[in-house]
Amino acid sequence: NTGALMNALADRMQIRATSLKGLKVNTNDIQMAISNLKLQVSYASSEAGSAGEIGKTIKPDNGNKDQANKNKSALDQTKVKFQKSYSYLEAGQKEIANAINAFKAVTASQGVR
């Protein structure tokens, strides 16, 4: 899933940041972006998990208006949870861009490749 790919990318970035830090390069901006990325992915995963749990409560209504109303409410809640999850993934994408820009800045300023 998208979150797992983003976490894998964060892990690879962390490896590179650690090697740069070993060269006495200031990696604070990189570290902040990686931390924020992992946090956003965690939030997205939590919201998606909640959506799945709410979705499990949906049952056939068989013409029962009370059950139909419960189902509609559950679907509405699920939609909101998935929208939140998506917004967290979008925020994570921005953190990926921030990390890349921070790597570029460090590379340019330090002459590191």
Order of alpha helices (4+ residues) and beta strands (2+ residues): alpha-alpha-alpha
